[in-house]
Amino acid sequence: MTTAIQESKTAEHLRIADQYGAHNYHPLPVIIESGSGCWVTDVEGNKYLDMLAAYSALNFGYSHERLITAATKQLNKVTLTSRAFHNDQLGPFCQELSELTGFEAVLPMNSGAEAVETAIKCARKWGYTKKGVEANKAQILCAKGNFHGRTVTIVGFSSDDQYREGFGPFPPGFPTVEFGNAEALEKAIKPNTVGFLVEPIQAESGILVPPDGYMAKVREICTKHNILLIADEIQTGLCRTGDRFAWQHDDAPPDIMCLGKALGGGVLPISAIVASHEVMGVFKPGDHGSTFGGNPLACAVARVAIDMIKNDGLDKRAKELGAHFRSKLQAVGAPAVKEIRGRGLLIGVEIKPNYPKARWFCEKFMEQGILCKDAHEDVIRFAPPLVIDQKEIDWALDRIGPVLQSAEPVP
């Protein structure tokens, strides 16, 4: 395994990226060239086990034969049609996603942030046309510590200073309440409140899992006050947490659900919101749209992804392997570890403040052939493809444990 940046292909790629690319990311210095299953190979020929899965977009791993076949077949037919016309993949995609989720209506977009923006527009218009809120006064409550995307609207209600600094002014109407505290939500509801936007588990904030029963209480409160529960399941949905959707852990069905990432099988971007006809019906022709939203290529791939989610037992797999992964991490007993938390194969390892930052650990794991990502400086995030097997997890743990144990306190 390469332990230093070689003066070869890797160094050349890093130089080009630094010279010509925007510096809005700080990736690990590995240049991935190819991938298969849970493994990737860099330009030097080194292999790594991917334990991030592109923030859950690669739930099915790399180069899955069924997904690649679907994409190739559709590439040779038609890739994009204007939404001024129908295409033969969009209708079946909407039907199959509706049947998978149990919601009546589907509105496809491209990115997760677009799905959230669509949900915001839907909830606001529902508030004006259905609830009777005064025009331009609608309020959507959000959870502190949230991550819903990078648009100006969305970062405007982030509690992370870096996401906001330099990008204001921000649209009003998005007060925040403490995540995991249902009483705080109820106290914040006003007559002009139309919705509560929440991640069932806050992934970007460090895999923060709310108390059991939180989402069920939130569902009860939203129903009581006639506001829409909007669940952002872009990272947590589609089997990642051991259930098909994370809200199922508390049996707390939302009114609007945002999906993305794994919906495109790790091949193409596609997102969607799903809701009832009563809620989605607020949109009329011309109210909302997207040039690429619902394109036949992405829909063709997503249809296969939906079939795999439905029939391949990935939720059960994530639940069982996630429990195994967490128990083995607990057994390491590393002094540097403050807490291990998560659900399914969405796992966070919080590092004590007097030890190196999580980035240090990720760099050490990279040297051992494991790729993962830090979250908010003090949490190591493990979220491998759901097709990973126990042997591969144990291979990783044989390397993760010694690295965690090797960390020494810093002055």
C-alpha positions in Angstrom: 0.0 0.0 0.0 1.3 3.4 -0.9 1.9 5.5 2.3 3.1 8.7 0.7 2.0 10.7 -2.4 4.2 9.4 -5.2 5.8 11.7 -7.7 3.9 10.0 -10.5 0.3 9.8 -11.6 -1.2 10.8 -8.2 1.0 13.9 -7.9 0.2 15.0 -11.4 -3.6 14.6 -10.8 -3.3 16.5 -7.5 -1.4 19.3 -9.2 -4.0 19.7 -12.0 -6.9 19.6 -9.5 -5.2 22.3 -7.4 -4.4 24.5 -10.4 -7.7 24.3 -12.3 -10.3 23.2 -9.8 -12.2 25.2 -7.3 -10.9 24.7 -3.8 -14.3 24.0 -2.2 -13.4 20.4 -1.1 -10.5 19.0 0.8 -10.4 15.3 -0.3 -8.0 12.7 0.8 -5.0 12.5 -1.6 -6.2 9.4 -3.5 -7.1 9.4 -7.2 -9.7 6.7 -7.9 -9.6 5.2 -11.4 -12.0 2.3 -11.2 -14.3 0.5 -8.8 -16.1 -2.8 -8.4 -18.4 -3.9 -5.6 -17.1 -2.2 -2.4 -13.5 -1.7 -3.7 -11.8 1.0 -5.7 -8.4 1.1 -7.4 -6.4 4.2 -7.7 -4.2 5.4 -10.5 -1.2 3.7 -8.9 -2.9 0.3 -8.8 -3.6 0.4 -5.0 -6.9 -1.1 -3.8 -9.1 0.5 -1.1 -12.3 -0.6 0.6 -14.8 2.2 0.3 -16.4 2.9 3.7 -18.2 6.0 2.6 -20.3 5.0 -0.5 -20.5 8.6 -1.7 -22.6 9.6 1.3 -24.9 6.6 0.6 -25.3 7.3 -3.1 -23.4 4.0 -3.8 -25.6 1.7 -1.7 -25.3 -0.9 -4.4 -21.5 -0.5 -4.8 -19.5 0.2 -7.9 -20.2 -1.1 -11.4 -23.2 -3.2 -10.4 -24.0 -5.3 -13.5 -27.8 -4.7 -13.4 -27.4 -0.9 -13.1 -24.7 -0.6 -15.8 -26.8 -2.8 -18.1 -29.9 -0.6 -17.6 -27.8 2.6 -18.2 -26.2 1.1 -21.3 -29.5 0.0 -22.8 -31.1 3.3 -22.3 -28.0 5.2 -23.6 -28.6 3.5 -26.9 -32.3 4.6 -27.0 -32.8 8.1 -25.7 -31.2 10.0 -22.8 -33.2 13.2 -22.5 -36.5 14.5 -23.6 -38.1 17.8 -22.8 -40.8 17.7 -20.2 -42.9 19.3 -22.9 -43.3 15.6 -23.9 -43.7 12.3 -22.2 -41.1 9.6 -22.2 -41.5 5.9 -21.7 -39.5 5.7 -18.5 -40.9 8.5 -16.4 -44.4 7.1 -15.8 -43.2 3.6 -14.8 -40.6 5.2 -12.6 -43.2 7.3 -10.8 -45.5 4.3 -10.4 -42.7 2.0 -9.0 -41.4 4.7 -6.6 -45.0 5.3 -5.4 -45.5 1.6 -4.8 -42.1 1.3 -3.0 -42.8 4.3 -0.7 -46.5 4.0 -0.2 -47.1 7.6 -1.3 -49.6 8.5 -4.1 -47.6 11.0 -6.1 -44.0 11.6 -7.2 -42.2 14.7 -8.4 -38.7 13.9 -9.8 -35.7 16.3 -9.8 -31.9 15.7 -9.9 -30.0 16.5 -6.7 -30.9 16.2 -3.1 -30.9 19.9 -2.6 -33.4 20.3 -5.4 -35.7 17.7 -3.7 -35.6 19.8 -0.5 -36.2 23.0 -2.4 -39.2 21.3 -4.1 -40.5 20.2 -0.7 -40.2 23.7 0.7 -42.2 25.1 -2.3 -44.8 22.4 -1.9 -45.2 23.0 1.8 -45.5 26.7 1.4 -48.1 26.6 -1.3 -50.0 23.9 0.7 -50.0 26.3 3.6 -51.5 29.1 1.5 -54.0 27.1 -0.5 -55.0 24.4 2.0 -54.3 25.7 5.5 -55.2 29.4 4.8 -51.9 31.0 5.9 -51.6 34.7 5.0 -49.7 35.2 1.7 -46.0 35.3 2.0 -46.0 34.6 5.8 -45.5 30.8 5.8 -43.0 29.4 8.2 -41.2 26.1 8.1 -39.5 24.9 11.2 -36.1 23.2 10.9 -33.8 21.3 13.2 -30.6 22.7 14.6 -27.6 20.9 13.2 -29.4 20.1 10.0 -27.8 19.5 6.6 -30.2 19.7 3.7 -28.0 20.9 0.8 -26.1 23.9 -0.3 -28.5 26.4 -1.9 -28.8 29.9 -0.5 -32.2 29.1 0.9 -31.0 25.9 2.6 -27.8 27.2 4.1 -29.8 30.1 5.4 -31.3 27.9 8.0 -28.1 25.9 8.7 -26.6 26.3 12.2 -23.1 25.8 10.8 -21.4 29.1 10.5 -19.1 28.1 7.6 -22.1 27.1 5.4 -23.6 30.6 5.9 -20.6 32.9 6.0 -20.3 35.2 3.0 -23.6 33.9 1.3 -26.3 36.1 2.9 -28.8 37.7 2.9 -31.0 34.7 3.4 -34.7 34.1 2.8 -36.8 34.4 6.0 -39.3 31.9 7.3 -37.1 29.1 8.7 -36.8 29.1 12.5 -34.8 26.3 14.0 -35.5 24.1 17.0 -33.4 21.6 19.0 -33.1 18.3 17.2 -34.4 15.3 19.2 -36.6 17.5 21.4 -40.2 17.2 20.4 -41.4 19.6 23.1 -39.2 22.3 21.6 -40.9 21.7 18.3 -44.4 22.0 19.7 -43.5 25.3 21.5 -42.2 26.8 18.3 -45.3 26.2 16.2 -47.2 29.4 15.3 -50.5 29.9 13.4 -48.4 30.5 10.2 -46.3 27.3 10.6 -46.8 25.0 7.6 -44.2 22.3 8.1 -41.3 20.8 10.0 -38.3 19.7 7.9 -36.1 17.1 9.6 -33.6 14.3 9.0 -34.6 11.2 11.0 -30.9 10.9 11.7 -28.5 13.8 11.2 -25.7 12.3 9.1 -23.6 15.3 8.3 -23.7 16.6 11.8 -21.9 13.4 13.0 -24.5 10.6 12.8 -26.8 12.0 15.5 -29.5 9.6 16.4 -32.5 11.1 18.2 -34.1 9.3 21.2 -36.4 6.4 20.4 -39.9 7.7 20.0 -38.8 11.2 18.8 -40.1 10.9 15.3 -43.4 9.3 16.5 -43.9 12.2 18.8 -43.0 14.7 16.0 -45.6 12.9 13.8 -48.2 13.3 16.5 -47.4 17.0 17.0 -47.6 17.8 13.3 -50.9 16.1 13.0 -52.3 17.9 16.0 -51.3 21.3 14.7 -52.1 20.6 11.0 -48.5 21.1 9.7 -46.7 18.9 7.3 -43.9 16.6 8.5 -41.2 16.7 5.8 -38.6 13.9 6.2 -35.3 14.4 4.4 -34.4 10.7 3.7 -31.8 11.6 1.1 -29.0 9.9 3.1 -30.9 7.8 5.5 -33.5 6.3 3.1 -33.4 3.3 0.8 -32.2 0.8 3.4 -29.2 2.6 4.8 -30.3 2.5 8.4 -31.7 -1.0 8.5 -35.2 0.0 7.5 -36.3 0.9 4.0 -36.8 4.4 5.4 -35.4 5.7 8.7 -38.8 7.1 9.8 -40.1 3.5 9.9 -38.0 2.9 13.1 -40.6 5.0 14.9 -43.5 4.3 12.6 -43.7 8.0 11.8 -44.8 8.4 8.2 -44.1 11.9 6.9 -46.4 14.0 4.7 -43.6 14.7 2.2 -40.5 12.6 1.9 -37.3 13.7 0.1 -35.2 11.0 -1.7 -32.0 11.1 -3.7 -28.5 9.7 -3.6 -29.0 5.9 -3.8 -32.1 6.4 -5.9 -29.8 6.8 -8.9 -27.9 3.6 -8.1 -24.6 5.6 -7.9 -24.8 5.9 -11.7 -26.7 9.1 -12.3 -28.2 11.8 -10.2 -31.9 11.6 -9.6 -34.0 12.8 -6.7 -37.7 13.1 -5.9 -40.3 14.1 -3.4 -43.2 11.9 -2.7 -46.5 12.9 -1.1 -50.3 12.4 -1.2 -52.3 13.8 -4.1 -53.8 16.3 -1.6 -50.4 17.7 -0.9 -48.7 17.3 -4.2 -51.8 18.7 -6.0 -50.9 22.2 -5.1 -48.5 22.2 -8.1 -50.1 23.3 -11.3 -48.5 23.3 -14.8 -45.8 25.9 -14.8 -45.3 26.1 -11.0 -42.2 24.0 -10.9 -39.9 22.0 -13.1 -36.4 21.0 -14.2 -34.8 20.4 -17.6 -33.2 17.1 -16.6 -35.7 16.1 -13.9 -37.4 12.8 -14.9 -35.0 12.2 -17.8 -35.4 8.7 -19.3 -31.8 7.7 -18.7 -31.9 8.4 -14.9 -35.4 7.0 -14.6 -34.3 3.7 -16.3 -31.4 3.3 -13.9 -33.6 4.3 -10.9 -36.2 1.7 -11.8 -33.6 -1.0 -11.4 -32.4 0.5 -8.2 -36.0 0.5 -6.9 -36.4 -3.2 -7.8 -33.2 -4.0 -5.9 -34.3 -2.0 -2.9 -37.6 -3.9 -3.0 -36.3 -7.4 -3.5 -32.6 -7.8 -2.5 -33.0 -7.6 1.3 -30.6 -4.7 1.7 -32.5 -3.3 4.8 -32.1 -6.6 6.7 -28.5 -6.8 5.6 -27.8 -3.2 6.8 -29.4 -3.9 10.1 -27.5 -7.2 10.8 -24.1 -6.0 9.5 -24.4 -2.6 11.2 -25.0 -4.3 14.6 -22.0 -6.5 14.0 -19.8 -3.5 12.9 -20.8 -1.4 16.0 -20.3 -4.2 18.4 -16.8 -4.9 17.1 -15.9 -1.3 17.2 -17.1 -1.1 20.9 -15.0 -4.1 21.6 -11.8 -2.3 20.5 -12.0 -0.1 23.6 -9.8 2.6 22.2 -9.1 5.4 24.7 -9.5 8.0 21.9 -13.1 7.1 21.3 -15.8 9.0 23.1 -18.9 7.4 21.6 -19.9 5.0 18.9 -23.4 5.5 17.5 -25.6 4.9 14.5 -28.2 2.7 13.0 -27.8 0.1 10.3 -24.7 0.8 8.2 -24.6 4.5 9.1 -22.1 4.7 11.9 -20.2 7.5 13.6 -17.2 7.2 15.9 -16.8 10.3 18.0 -13.2 11.2 19.0 -12.4 12.8 22.4 -11.4 16.4 22.1 -7.9 15.8 23.5 -7.0 13.4 20.7 -6.2 14.1 17.0 -9.0 15.3 14.8 -11.1 12.8 12.9 -9.3 13.7 9.7 -6.0 12.3 11.1 -7.7 8.9 11.6 -9.1 9.0 8.1 -5.6 9.6 6.7 -4.3 6.7 8.7 -7.1 4.5 7.5 -6.3 5.4 3.9 -2.8 4.2 4.4 -4.3 0.9 5.5 -6.5 0.6 2.4 -9.7 2.0 3.9 -11.5 5.2 2.7 -13.9 7.1 5.0 -14.7 10.7 5.9 -14.7 12.9 8.9 -17.8 14.8 10.0 -17.5 18.1 11.9 -13.9 17.4 12.8 -14.5 15.0 15.7 -16.5 12.2 14.1 -15.3 9.4 11.8 -18.2 8.4 9.5 -18.5 4.8 8.3 -21.2 4.1 5.7 -20.0 1.4 3.3 -22.0 0.1 0.3 -24.9 -2.1 1.5 -23.6 -4.9 -0.6 -20.5 -5.3 1.7 -20.2 -8.7 3.4 -19.1 -9.6 6.9 -15.7 -10.8 5.7 -15.0 -7.4 4.2 -16.2 -5.6 7.4 -14.0 -7.8 9.5 -11.0 -7.1 7.2 -11.6 -3.4 7.8 -12.0 -3.8 11.5 -8.7 -5.6 11.7 -7.1 -2.3 10.5 -9.5 0.2 12.1 -9.0 -1.2 15.6 -5.1 -0.8 15.7 -5.4 2.8 14.2 -7.9 3.8 16.9 -5.7 2.2 19.6 -2.6 3.9 18.3 -3.8 7.5 18.8 -2.2 9.4 21.6 -3.5 12.5 23.4 -2.4 15.8 22.0 -1.2 18.7 24.1 
